[in-house]
Amino acid sequence: MTWYALLIGAVAAERLAELTVARRNTRWSMARGGTETGRGHYPALVALHMGLLVGCLVEVRVAGRPFIPGVGWPMLALVVAAQGLRWWCIGTLGRQWNTRVIVVPGLPTVTKGPYRILRHPNYLAVVVEGAALPLVHGAWLTAAAFTVCNAGLLAVRVRSEEAALSAAARQAPPSDERLAARQGDAGRAPPR
């Protein structure tokens, strides 16, 4: 159990690192006219993620959940992979990454890194970690509760994020390519 508590502590420390990055990115975004949407669900999101960490420790301790190597080690590998994906997302988005939904006017939607493959890869990391972290040490009730609650919150979060991105795209000035397509032949350079 001691090593599991250390793992949960490491994940908690990682969350604090995320919040530090998010606060810095929030200041940067707001200084550039960023607008936040979806504030209403954010406290529930924070509570759910804190509850995941606490639930992992409490369930293992109170219910005496054993470490089962055939399940625990693969789940630990998934937790590590989820962390890798999360930090790949953070690195790819750079200053645009946040734990809140903040859109800065004029910035393009990121379509590189993991965003080439998935529209919301960070949420895949959250889903995988939320199921795998408790199962490292057999906390299946915590895994199930987090998964159900997270599904509801993610539905709200993704809708909020998609609405913010759509609104920003409508307000963004057209790119040269889209402008040329809209103008037809008048927007093309004359032949030489």
Disulfide bonds with the S-S distance in Angstrom:
none
